[in-house]
Amino acid sequence: MILVDAHVHIYDCFDLEKFFNAANFNFKWAAERLGHGNEFSGILLLAETSKDNWFQCLSKYADGKDHADDRPTGDWRFHRTDERCSLHARSDDKRELFIIAGRQFVTLEGLEVLSLASTYSFPEGLPIRKLIANVRDTGGIPVVPWGFGKWVGRRGKVLNNLLDTAKSSDFFLGDSGNRPFFMPYPSQLKLAKNKNIRCLPGSDSLPVLDGYKRPGNFGFILNNNLPDHNPSKFLKTELEHLPQGIQPYGKLEGLFPFIRNQIAVRLRD
C-alpha cells in the first residue's frame, strides 16, 4: 500500500529531524488503521514556494555535500533515485520515506496552483489557465488547492468558471487537512466530482511551531507497491489510470486548532 500526502511544506521554523519522524509516524498510524501495519510506502509531495528550496538542500545531502546545517536531519539519510525530482530517505532504524519535488505558485487571480512531481519553476502572477497548461506541458501534476477564504467571492467565481470548461484530465483539485470540519463542504469539490475532476488531499502544513507534526496525516491511498528507483514516474502513471474516485485518509481540522493556527499565521505575517 502507498500513502501519499499531496501538499507538503517545509518551513524554516521546522526541525527537520522531527519533521521526518512525524511524517513516518503519521503514515504508519494511517497504515495500521487501514490494517496494513508496516506494509506501506509513504510519499511526501513537496509544494515549495519561491522562498523555499528544501528539496535542493536535501539533494545536496544525498550527494554527500556539506551536511552542516542549523536544521540537522538526525539519523535520516537521503539517497538519489533514478529521477531528478525524487529522493529516498532512510533512517538508521530502517524507517523509509520518499520525497518528491514540487512547487507552489500564486496566479494572477490570487488562487494557488501546485506543480507536483516537477522541478520546473514559473513566474508568479500568471493567469491560472496559462499556469495550469505550463505545468501540464512540462510533465508536472497541476493541482488547485483549497485554502481558507480562497475559494469564495471573486476567486471562487474564477475557479467555478475554470471548472465549468475543464476536462477531467486538465488538472486536479486539492483538499487540505487545514479545512475545518465545521465549514460547509466546498461547492467546487462537488462540481469537480460531477465533472470527474479528481481531488488530491494533502496536509498543507502551516508555518507554526507545531506544523512539523502534520506531514503524512492527510492524503490518499494507492493499493499498489512502490518501486524505489522511479516513484515520481510511477505515481504519475497510477494517477493517469485510476478511476474517478481517489480514496482519501485522515481527518479534517478541529475548531480550536483551526482558530489557533489562523491567529498564529497572521501574527507571523
N, C-alpha and C positions, 0 to 999 in steps of 0.2 A: 504494500500500500504506500502511496505517495501523498504527503500532506504539503500543501502549498500555501504560503502566506503571500498574497499578490500585491501588497502595498507596504513596503518596509522602508523605514527611515532610520538612519544612524545620525545622532546629533553629538555635538562636542560635549554636551553635559552628560553623556552616557559613559559608563565604564565598560570597555569592550569585553572584558572577561565576563562580567555579569550579564551583559547583553547576550552573548552566545550561550552562556549557561541557561539563561531564561528561555531562549528560543528552543533549545533542545528539550528542556523540561516541559514547555508548553506542547510541543509536538508529541512528546512521549505520553503526556497526560491525555491528549486527544486520542492517540492511538489505543491506549488502554481502555478508554471509554467506548471505543468502537470495536473492542475485542481483538486487537492485533498485538498487544503487548509491545515487545521490542522490534517487531517485524514491520518497520516503516522506514521511509526516507523522507527527510524534511528539506524543503526548498524555501529560501528567502529570496523573493524578487525585490531587489532594491528599486527605489524611485527617488533618486537623489536630485536635489535642487542644484541650481548653478553655484551655490555656496559650498556644496559638499562634493568630496572626491574620495570617499572611503573605499570604494572598490579599487581604485588606483593604489591606495595605501596598502590594502590587503594583498594586492597583486605583487607589490614590492616585497612584502614578507614572503610570499610564495617563491619569489625569485632569489631569496636569500640575501636581500639587500638589508641595509641598516634597520635593525629591529628596535632601536632605541626610540621610545615614544612616550608621551605623557598619558596615553591610554593603552597600557600593555594588554595583550591578549591572553596572558596567563599561560595555561597549558594547551591552548588551542593553536594548532599549526595549520598552515594553508598551503595547498598544493594546486598546481595547474592541471586543468583538464586538456582535452584536445581542442578546446574552444577559447577564443579570446575573451568571451564575455562571461565565463563561469569559473568558479573556484570550488575545490573540495576541502572542507575544513574537518580536521580530526583532532580530538583531544587525547591526552596521554592515557586516559582510561577508556579509549575506543569509542567514544561518542562521535557522531558524524553529522555534518550539515552540508548543504550545497548553497552557495551564494551566487546569484546571477545578477549581472549588471542591469541598470535601467535608469532612466531619468524622468524628472517631472517638470513640466513647463506650464506657464500661465499664458492663456490665449488673449487675443485682442479683446474678447468679450468678457474677460475676467473669470473664465472657467479654467479648470486644470485638465491637462492631458498627460497621461503616463506613456512613456515609451519603454515597455518592459522587454527584457532579454535582448538588449541592444546597447552598444557603446556610442551610438551616434548622438550628436548634440545639435540642437536647432536654436535659432534666436527666440528670445521671449517676445510675446506680443503678436505672434502670427494669428491670422483668422483660424478658427477651430477646424473648419473643413480642410484648409490647407495643411495644418499641422498633422491632422489625422492621416491625410494622404501621404505626407512625408514620412511619418512613422511606418506606415504600411509598406511604402515603396522601398524603404531601407531595411526591411526584414524584421522590424520590431513589432511588438504586440500593442496596439493602441487601446488605451482604456481611459474613459472619462469617469473619474472617481467622485463619489458622494463627498460633500464637505458641508459642515454646518453653515446654513444660510446661502449656499452657493447654487442650489437647485430651485430657488424660489425667485419671484419677482422677474425682473428683466432677464437675468441669466437663466432662470427656469424656462422662460419662453424661448430663448435661444436653443436650449437643449431640446425642448419639445419639437421645435421646427427641425432640428437635426435628426431626431428620431423618426419624425413623420416621413422623411425622404430617404432614410437609410436602409441599406440591405443588411441582412443578418451577418454578412462577412465583413462589413466595413470597420467595425470596432466593437469593443466590449464596454459595458458599464462596470463600475466598481463600487461594491458595497464596502462599508467601513465598520470596523469594530468600535469606532468612536460614535457611531449613530446610536442615540439613546433609545431604549426600548419603548419609552412612553410617547415618543413622537409618532404621528401618523406615518404609515408606510408610504414612501415616496411614490408619487404618481408616475414618475419616469420609469421606475422599476417595473411597474405594472404594464406601461406602454411597451417597454422593451420586451417583456415576456410575450406579449401578444404578437410582436413582430419577429420573434425568435432571435432577438439580440440577447446574447448571454451576459451573465454577470460574474465577475471575478472578485471574490471577497478578500480583504486584507486588513491587517491590524491598524495601519496608518498611525504609528506612534507619534505622539506629540512631544515637543521639546520641553518636557517637565522632568523633574528629578527621578521619578519612578517610571518614566516612559520606557526605560530599558527592559522592563518586565513584560512588555506586551508582544514582542515579535513571536509569531507562531501560534498565538492564542485565537486567531480568527482567520479562516481561509477556506480552502476547498480540497476535496478528496479525489484522487485518481486511483482506481483499482488496478494497479499495474506495478511492475518492478522497474526501478530507475537505473539506467546504465551510468557508470561512474564517468565515462570518458566524454559524453556529449549530452549532459542534462538539458541544456537550453534547446538544442535541436529536437530532442525527444519530446520536451514539453510542448513546443510549437506544433509538432505533428499530432500529438494527442488532442490538443485543443481544436485542431482543424477537423478531426474525425469524431469528436464527441457528439452525442445527440444534444438537443437544445438544453436539456436540464443539466446543470452543474451542481454537484452535491456539496453544500457548504457545511462548515462545522464552526463551533464557537458561539459565544453569547454576546448580545449587544450590551452597550454601556449602561450602567445603573445611574440613577438620578444624582446621587451625591458625588460620585466620581466625575460625572459629566460636568456638573457645575464647578467643582473644584478645578478641573483641568482647564476649562474655558477661562476662568479667572486667572489661573497661573500663566496661560499663554498670553493673555492680554497684558498682564503685568510685565512679562518678559519683553514684549514688543515696546 
